[in-house]
Amino acid sequence: MPVKLAPSILACDFTRLGEEVKAVSSAEYLHVDVMDGLFVPNISFGLPILAAAKRAARPSQLIDVHLMIERPERYLADFASAGADSLTVHVEATPHLHRAVQLIRALGKRAGVVLNPGTALDTLRPVLADVDLVLIMSVNPGFGGQQFLPQALDRLRTVRGWLDDIGSPAELQVDGGVSTENARALADAGASVLVAGSSIFGEGGAALGLTRLRAALTQEQA
């Protein structure tokens, strides 16, 4: 199946949010990074920005919300109401991961879990059969524009094997330093969704950035 793209609006020009979102309307996902300044050393944005992005997005575009916040279960209903179609919570952010996944499902949303680069993959095992997506971070979360950590490739291969072994249809996402240089390698390692910010919302505009990333996925690896 073709690899899907998820432009991250964290890297967009917020003075032109509506235009930036419309420029990537051909992407399957719209990725929204929410940071609380506690779980990660940065604060991004909250419910009003999510609601605005939802209004600007193509109606069928999936609004993919990555919650980099402590105890995310406190706010799941709020983000669902503001426009999230998918809610992804960090294994490291809650002692009640399974409960958080159940709450997301009860809200009628796609449930995802995410791991930081330094977190053992085995922490996914208890919920792997219950989620709609797994997100492997290829940078330490908190800031855009970071350098890709190549060990993410092996982590993707491992998790892809686990998902295949249990017959899970869950998406396998990767986020952090995704670019035209590594997109094909990430897809070959098993990623089915590439989250990208700076490499899309950069020089030449978001529409061109999206086109370049799609083109990179069709290129043969050296």
Solvent accessible surface area in square Angstrom, and as a share of the most:
residue,aa,sasa,rsa
1,M,221,0.99
2,P,108,0.68
3,V,26,0.15
4,K,65,0.28
5,L,0,0.00
6,A,0,0.00
7,P,0,0.00
8,S,7,0.04
9,I,0,0.00
10,L,44,0.22
11,A,34,0.27
12,C,12,0.07
13,D,58,0.30
14,F,81,0.34
15,T,126,0.73
16,R,102,0.37
17,L,20,0.10
18,G,30,0.29
19,E,103,0.46
20,E,14,0.06
21,V,0,0.00
22,K,122,0.52
23,A,40,0.31
24,V,0,0.00
25,S,39,0.25
26,S,75,0.49
27,A,0,0.00
28,E,59,0.27
29,Y,5,0.02
30,L,0,0.00
31,H,1,0.01
32,V,0,0.00
33,D,7,0.04
34,V,7,0.04
35,M,8,0.04
36,D,40,0.21
37,G,28,0.27
38,L,130,0.65
39,F,41,0.17
40,V,4,0.03
41,P,99,0.62
42,N,45,0.23
43,I,129,0.66
44,S,30,0.19
45,F,28,0.12
46,G,26,0.25
47,L,65,0.33
48,P,105,0.66
49,I,48,0.25
50,L,0,0.00
51,A,27,0.21
52,A,26,0.20
53,A,0,0.00
54,K,72,0.30
55,R,182,0.66
56,A,14,0.11
57,A,12,0.10
58,R,81,0.30
59,P,135,0.85
60,S,88,0.57
61,Q,2,0.01
62,L,36,0.18
63,I,0,0.00
64,D,1,0.00
65,V,0,0.00
66,H,0,0.00
67,L,0,0.00
68,M,4,0.02
69,I,8,0.04
70,E,72,0.32
71,R,130,0.47
72,P,0,0.00
73,E,38,0.17
74,R,112,0.41
75,Y,87,0.33
76,L,3,0.01
77,A,56,0.44
78,D,65,0.34
79,F,12,0.05
80,A,11,0.09
81,S,102,0.66
82,A,20,0.16
83,G,12,0.12
84,A,0,0.00
85,D,42,0.22
86,S,0,0.00
87,L,0,0.00
88,T,1,0.01
89,V,0,0.00
90,H,0,0.00
91,V,23,0.13
92,E,64,0.28
93,A,10,0.08
94,T,12,0.07
95,P,109,0.69
96,H,79,0.35
97,L,23,0.11
98,H,81,0.36
99,R,132,0.48
100,A,0,0.00
101,V,3,0.01
102,Q,100,0.44
103,L,72,0.36
104,I,0,0.00
105,R,110,0.40
106,A,87,0.68
107,L,69,0.34
108,G,67,0.64
109,K,50,0.21
110,R,70,0.26
111,A,0,0.00
112,G,0,0.00
113,V,0,0.00
114,V,0,0.00
115,L,0,0.00
116,N,29,0.15
117,P,19,0.12
118,G,81,0.77
119,T,24,0.14
120,A,64,0.49
121,L,25,0.12
122,D,92,0.48
123,T,52,0.30
124,L,0,0.00
125,R,125,0.46
126,P,104,0.65
127,V,2,0.01
128,L,7,0.03
129,A,84,0.65
130,D,47,0.25
131,V,7,0.04
132,D,36,0.18
133,L,0,0.00
134,V,0,0.00
135,L,0,0.00
136,I,0,0.00
137,M,6,0.03
138,S,0,0.00
139,V,9,0.05
140,N,89,0.46
141,P,16,0.10
142,G,2,0.02
143,F,106,0.44
144,G,53,0.51
145,G,64,0.62
146,Q,58,0.26
147,Q,161,0.71
148,F,33,0.14
149,L,51,0.25
150,P,88,0.55
151,Q,95,0.42
152,A,2,0.01
153,L,34,0.17
154,D,90,0.47
155,R,32,0.12
156,L,0,0.00
157,R,125,0.46
158,T,54,0.31
159,V,0,0.00
160,R,55,0.20
161,G,30,0.29
162,W,34,0.12
163,L,0,0.00
164,D,86,0.45
165,D,121,0.63
166,I,88,0.45
167,G,61,0.59
168,S,21,0.14
169,P,133,0.84
170,A,6,0.04
171,E,22,0.10
172,L,0,0.00
173,Q,0,0.00
174,V,0,0.00
175,D,17,0.09
176,G,8,0.07
177,G,28,0.27
178,V,7,0.04
179,S,26,0.17
180,T,53,0.31
181,E,151,0.68
182,N,21,0.11
183,A,0,0.00
184,R,63,0.23
185,A,23,0.18
186,L,0,0.00
187,A,22,0.17
188,D,84,0.43
189,A,4,0.03
190,G,15,0.14
191,A,4,0.03
192,S,27,0.17
193,V,0,0.00
194,L,0,0.00
195,V,1,0.00
196,A,3,0.02
197,G,16,0.16
198,S,63,0.41
199,S,37,0.24
200,I,1,0.00
201,F,23,0.10
202,G,37,0.35
203,E,161,0.72
204,G,58,0.56
205,G,35,0.33
206,A,4,0.03
207,A,57,0.44
208,L,73,0.36
209,G,3,0.03
210,L,6,0.03
211,T,83,0.49
212,R,117,0.43
213,L,0,0.00
214,R,78,0.28
215,A,47,0.36
216,A,4,0.03
217,L,27,0.14
218,T,110,0.64
219,Q,106,0.47
220,E,147,0.66
221,Q,95,0.42
222,A,155,1.20
